[in-house]
Amino acid sequence: MHCPFCRHPDSRVIDSRTSDDGLSIRRRRQCPECGGRFSTIETASLNVIKNSGVVEPFSREKVMAGVRKACQGRPVTEADLALLAQTVEETVRQTGASQIETNEIGLAILGPLRELDEVAYLRFASVYQAFDSVEDFEASIAQLRVDHPDRRSRSPRGED
């Protein structure tokens, strides 16, 4: 790590602390040449391989933007979207891979979105999984009913 003050090519770590979310480490450093102190933040890089072959850094904001469209008109808050994006990032980081394909991110979104809002899940799944017919929707709805039989008895507006 080059010193930001004198550009000396080395520095000494004085203190290291893990961030609250555990995804980064803050290091306090000191330059042995000029004595200047500075902080660095280290994170594990995670890159996304898009369908076009382009590689770009993972972005929670892009996850939120994609899911936000499926949640339009639904009772889903920005905080819900942020939590979902964090869950997706944690899931893909747990694979240990430094590069992940967009398809795997989509799969990681489906589970948490299904728990958050089933209608938004169906909207997202219909685009992501390229539903071609009403039968595709029916099959997905039937699977939701199998997985959550207690939700079938609710009225359409969630009133009991």
QUIURRA-V289796 format. One record per backbone hydrogen bond with DSSP energy under -0.5 kcal/mol. NH is the residue of the N-H (numbers start at 0). CO is the residue of the C=O. E is the energy in kcal/mol with one decimal. If there is no record, write none. Layout:
BEGIN
<<NH,CO,E> <NH,CO,E>>
END
This chain:
BEGIN
<<2,7,-2.6> <6,2,-1.6> <11,29,-3.0> <13,27,-3.5> <14,27,-1.4> <16,25,-2.5> <18,23,-2.8> <21,18,-1.1> <24,41,-2.2> <25,16,-3.4> <26,24,-0.5> <26,39,-3.0> <27,14,-3.0> <28,26,-0.5> <28,37,-3.5> <29,11,-2.4> <30,35,-2.6> <34,30,-1.4> <37,28,-2.1> <39,26,-2.6> <41,24,-3.0> <43,22,-0.7> <46,97,-3.0> <47,55,-3.8> <48,99,-2.7> <49,47,-0.8> <49,53,-3.0> <52,49,-2.1> <55,47,-2.2> <57,45,-2.9> <62,58,-1.5> <63,59,-2.8> <64,60,-2.5> <65,61,-2.1> <66,62,-2.2> <67,63,-2.7> <68,64,-1.2> <69,65,-0.8> <70,66,-1.4> <71,68,-1.0> <73,70,-2.5> <75,73,-2.2> <80,76,-2.0> <81,77,-2.6> <82,78,-2.3> <83,79,-2.3> <84,80,-2.6> <85,81,-2.1> <86,82,-2.4> <87,83,-2.5> <88,84,-2.4> <89,85,-2.6> <90,86,-2.3> <91,87,-2.5> <92,88,-2.4> <93,89,-1.7> <94,91,-0.8> <95,92,-1.7> <99,46,-2.6> <101,48,-1.7> <103,100,-0.8> <104,100,-1.4> <105,101,-2.3> <106,102,-2.0> <107,103,-1.9> <108,104,-1.5> <109,105,-1.6> <110,106,-0.9> <111,107,-0.7> <112,108,-2.3> <113,109,-2.2> <114,110,-1.7> <115,111,-1.8> <116,112,-2.9> <120,116,-2.3> <121,117,-2.3> <122,118,-2.3> <123,119,-2.8> <124,120,-3.2> <125,121,-2.2> <126,122,-1.3> <127,123,-3.3> <128,124,-2.9> <129,126,-0.9> <130,125,-2.2> <135,132,-0.5> <136,132,-1.2> <137,133,-2.8> <138,134,-2.6> <139,135,-1.9> <140,136,-2.8> <141,137,-2.7> <142,138,-1.9> <143,139,-2.0> <144,140,-2.3> <145,141,-1.9> <146,142,-2.5> <147,143,-2.2> <148,145,-0.5> <150,147,-1.2> <151,148,-1.0> <152,149,-0.6> <153,150,-1.0> <154,158,-1.4> <157,154,-2.2>>
END
